[in-house]
């Protein structure tokens, strides 16, 4: 259940209903005329990662028939080099953004205390894990690598679960037990997860204001998206006019509004109604949700004359099922975008696949032409004299075999009856050229062999050379990561934090994100949590930008600490100034050992030991010395 302001009453067929429907659909159509210019490009990018053997239905049937007759033919391949490039870039960016602990890191803007920062990070980390945001974030980065444009939306959700059961209970009359039992329905309503939810939006379904570049879509007048939902879920989420929307979906129009497509041609969408594919009793609505900056009094929504953000929801482009103020403190469109390319004037930038497409097409051409020529060489061409040789033996398929001469050719030179033409491979240099094209692709994208996990085998390389080469290539991927952090990750984290400050009203204990408290040590009671209240997370915080560098190699860092501990242990003066045990625990946790504290001895502080010795509760090892008792003068102290 999403937490949001209530919808106003908009009855189908009224002037207000018709105005909202027209204004929303006009804006969607205006945006669609611009966005459809990029659909063909995105379709090609989908094909790159979806199939490597382009074929038509006719060629597929022909190949299936040859395969049935055990006749094999060479097929043209689209080399999946683009797929390898985008998956490598996705792996790098996922490591950069999602390997931080915590993922959402904040810093105080006006000097808020460290406890408040830790409370904010703990609560946001809880929403990341329990709110299942990680899969959405992985797909967000994947859309960035594939389309060059990734879009996510967010909303605040308060999950309420109702559990019903029939139980046997003893019946009673006027409070007196009768001794008989009866089945009674028992219901329990529990609050589950409460926090921000995230969801992915396909670029095809996104409709921003085309009058501003897409990376500045928050400056536009409106922004919306298409989706599908069942009427049951819409009703449970508090939308209005559900019955009218269902009737419209079955062909009973509630408004009679004529819808125009992107070319301006009037049409009515095909009704969505129960069918065999959806299952009996199931109906789905094509939903368009649009957030528009409006003056409510101008639209006739209410008497306000100030610019506000309103959310309008339309079912099947026919019925208004939602009209409400946005009601969120951040007062922005609840979406966030990340882009691969940069530029202040282009509406949608080029993706990585767009940039390298001419090179990958050339690579596939070189590969296919070479193997077509090899296939031609394997199918040798021969000149035969049919008057001197048995042609059925020549035409028999298969390797090997015997070719018989006719009686008239007995005793003659067989080479005069059959001659094989020489075939030259004119594509021997294609594989060498392919390596040059691969090098160009790597130079363009910065995704080199070292990042792909393949160390350059051209001669021996020192560790410094490999690290330097990898470092220069990662710098090429570093800038898009920093740009995505500024354009998308920063704004979406700010929106979700403001939603949390506005709508979080609980008092819960959360594990501290990152596993350490303010001083870097566990608390005295062994806990590693913090109690988060609405008052504790108040204030102003900024998202710590992602610098685009890969996380530090934990093994190399642990080896550095190991050498440091050895050097500290060798110098007693330094060992007395540093907590060697704490540093050792830090190194163990760095290498993945989570429960190192179970090996720690509970040693009492010196003052407590002194008091215990004075009261006689403890005795020094080897016996006591001095006037406080213990071994008498002249004794050996118990030594044998």
NORMO-V224523 format. One record per backbone hydrogen bond with DSSP energy under -1.0 kcal/mol. CO is the residue of the C=O (numbers start at 1). NH is the residue of the N-H. If there is no record, write none. Layout:
co=CO nh=NH
co=CO nh=NH
This chain:
co=1 nh=158
co=11 nh=14
co=14 nh=18
co=15 nh=19
co=16 nh=20
co=17 nh=21
co=18 nh=22
co=19 nh=23
co=20 nh=24
co=21 nh=25
co=22 nh=26
co=23 nh=27
co=24 nh=28
co=25 nh=29
co=26 nh=30
co=27 nh=31
co=28 nh=32
co=29 nh=33
co=31 nh=35
co=32 nh=36
co=34 nh=37
co=35 nh=38
co=38 nh=42
co=39 nh=43
co=40 nh=44
co=41 nh=45
co=42 nh=46
co=43 nh=47
co=44 nh=48
co=45 nh=49
co=46 nh=50
co=47 nh=51
co=52 nh=78
co=56 nh=60
co=57 nh=61
co=58 nh=62
co=59 nh=63
co=60 nh=64
co=61 nh=65
co=62 nh=66
co=63 nh=67
co=64 nh=68
co=65 nh=69
co=66 nh=71
co=67 nh=70
co=79 nh=81
co=80 nh=84
co=81 nh=85
co=82 nh=86
co=83 nh=87
co=84 nh=88
co=85 nh=89
co=86 nh=90
co=87 nh=91
co=88 nh=92
co=89 nh=93
co=90 nh=94
co=91 nh=95
co=92 nh=96
co=93 nh=97
co=94 nh=98
co=95 nh=99
co=105 nh=544
co=107 nh=542
co=113 nh=117
co=114 nh=118
co=115 nh=119
co=116 nh=120
co=117 nh=121
co=118 nh=122
co=119 nh=123
co=120 nh=124
co=121 nh=125
co=122 nh=126
co=123 nh=127
co=124 nh=128
co=125 nh=129
co=126 nh=130
co=127 nh=131
co=128 nh=133
co=129 nh=132
co=133 nh=137
co=134 nh=138
co=135 nh=139
co=136 nh=140
co=137 nh=141
co=138 nh=142
co=139 nh=143
co=140 nh=144
co=141 nh=145
co=142 nh=146
co=143 nh=147
co=143 nh=148
co=143 nh=149
co=148 nh=340
co=150 nh=338
co=151 nh=201
co=152 nh=336
co=153 nh=199
co=155 nh=197
co=156 nh=3
co=157 nh=195
co=159 nh=192
co=161 nh=190
co=163 nh=188
co=165 nh=186
co=167 nh=184
co=169 nh=182
co=171 nh=178
co=173 nh=176
co=176 nh=173
co=180 nh=171
co=182 nh=169
co=184 nh=167
co=186 nh=165
co=188 nh=163
co=190 nh=161
co=193 nh=159
co=195 nh=157
co=197 nh=155
co=199 nh=153
co=202 nh=205
co=203 nh=206
co=205 nh=226
co=207 nh=224
co=209 nh=212
co=213 nh=216
co=214 nh=217
co=216 nh=219
co=217 nh=220
co=221 nh=293
co=223 nh=291
co=224 nh=207
co=225 nh=289
co=227 nh=287
co=229 nh=285
co=230 nh=234
co=231 nh=235
co=232 nh=236
co=233 nh=237
co=234 nh=239
co=235 nh=238
co=241 nh=245
co=242 nh=246
co=243 nh=247
co=244 nh=248
co=245 nh=249
co=246 nh=250
co=247 nh=252
co=248 nh=251
co=251 nh=253
co=259 nh=267
co=261 nh=264
co=265 nh=261
co=267 nh=259
co=275 nh=279
co=279 nh=282
co=283 nh=231
co=285 nh=229
co=286 nh=316
co=287 nh=227
co=288 nh=314
co=289 nh=225
co=290 nh=312
co=291 nh=223
co=292 nh=310
co=294 nh=308
co=295 nh=298
co=295 nh=299
co=296 nh=300
co=296 nh=301
co=304 nh=297
co=308 nh=294
co=309 nh=326
co=310 nh=292
co=311 nh=324
co=312 nh=290
co=313 nh=321
co=313 nh=322
co=314 nh=288
co=315 nh=318
co=315 nh=319
co=319 nh=315
co=321 nh=240
co=322 nh=313
co=323 nh=8
co=324 nh=311
co=328 nh=331
co=333 nh=335
co=334 nh=154
co=336 nh=152
co=338 nh=150
co=347 nh=214
co=351 nh=355
co=352 nh=356
co=356 nh=360
co=357 nh=361
co=358 nh=362
co=359 nh=363
co=360 nh=364
co=361 nh=365
co=362 nh=366
co=363 nh=367
co=364 nh=368
co=365 nh=369
co=366 nh=370
co=367 nh=371
co=368 nh=372
co=369 nh=373
co=370 nh=374
co=371 nh=375
co=372 nh=376
co=373 nh=377
co=374 nh=378
co=375 nh=379
co=378 nh=380
co=381 nh=421
co=383 nh=419
co=385 nh=388
co=388 nh=406
co=390 nh=394
co=391 nh=395
co=404 nh=390
co=406 nh=409
co=407 nh=410
co=409 nh=412
co=413 nh=416
co=414 nh=417
co=414 nh=418
co=417 nh=385
co=419 nh=383
co=424 nh=426
co=427 nh=430
co=429 nh=433
co=430 nh=434
co=431 nh=435
co=432 nh=436
co=433 nh=437
co=434 nh=438
co=435 nh=439
co=436 nh=440
co=437 nh=441
co=438 nh=442
co=439 nh=443
co=440 nh=444
co=441 nh=445
co=442 nh=446
co=446 nh=448
co=448 nh=452
co=449 nh=454
co=457 nh=459
co=462 nh=466
co=463 nh=467
co=464 nh=468
co=465 nh=469
co=466 nh=470
co=467 nh=471
co=468 nh=472
co=469 nh=473
co=470 nh=474
co=471 nh=475
co=474 nh=478
co=475 nh=479
co=477 nh=481
co=478 nh=482
co=479 nh=483
co=480 nh=484
co=481 nh=485
co=482 nh=486
co=483 nh=487
co=484 nh=488
co=484 nh=489
co=485 nh=490
co=488 nh=492
co=489 nh=493
co=490 nh=494
co=491 nh=495
co=492 nh=496
co=493 nh=497
co=494 nh=498
co=495 nh=499
co=496 nh=500
co=497 nh=501
co=498 nh=502
co=499 nh=503
co=500 nh=504
co=508 nh=532
co=510 nh=530
co=512 nh=515
co=517 nh=520
co=523 nh=526
co=527 nh=523
co=528 nh=512
co=530 nh=510
co=532 nh=508
co=533 nh=537
co=540 nh=109
co=542 nh=107
co=553 nh=557
co=554 nh=558
co=555 nh=559
co=556 nh=560
co=557 nh=561
co=558 nh=562
co=559 nh=563
co=560 nh=564
co=561 nh=565
co=562 nh=566
co=563 nh=567
co=564 nh=568
co=565 nh=569
co=566 nh=570
co=568 nh=571
co=571 nh=575
co=572 nh=576
co=578 nh=580
co=579 nh=583
co=580 nh=584
co=581 nh=585
co=582 nh=586
co=583 nh=587
co=584 nh=588
co=585 nh=589
co=586 nh=590
co=587 nh=591
co=588 nh=593
co=589 nh=592
co=595 nh=598
co=596 nh=599
co=597 nh=600
co=601 nh=603
co=605 nh=609
co=606 nh=610
co=607 nh=611
co=608 nh=612
co=609 nh=613
co=610 nh=614
co=611 nh=615
co=612 nh=617
co=620 nh=623
co=624 nh=631
co=632 nh=635
